[in-house]
Amino acid sequence: MTTQTLTAAAFEQTVLDNDIVLVDFWASWCGPCRTFGPIFEKASATHPDIVFGKVDTEAEQSLAAAADITSIPTLMAFREGMLVFSQPGALPAASLEEVIAAIRELDMDDLRAQTAQARAGDSEAS
């Protein structure tokens, strides 16, 4: 599968409709983004069950702002609609593969329970 361009209109639905979604926030003028782009594209061919999306931060400034992108490239990963990874910087191919493996191994039931517990604690504190 090739990468797909994500826009503000399609972003949320893409994240919610797919088990694992990796998103590369990038810009054409960004050197590290141009370095990471082919690595991201190659990984998309290796993992056809994962959605690989790209957000051009110049074209989608409101989406980049909503995602709190302050440095590019930034890689975000969503699993079952939850943000499970976010890191700025261009990753080498081996590191990207490690991230993908870790996301596949996540115990989502445990993660949802931890998130619910943290939210309950936050509401008690306020």
Salt bridges, closest charged atoms under 4 A:
ASP19 OD1 - ARG79 NE 3.42
ASP24 OD2 - LYS54 NZ 2.63
ASP49 OD2 - ARG104 NH1 2.59
GLU80 OE1 - ARG112 NH1 2.54
GLU97 OE1 - HIS47 NE2 2.78
ASP109 OD1 - ARG112 NH2 2.77
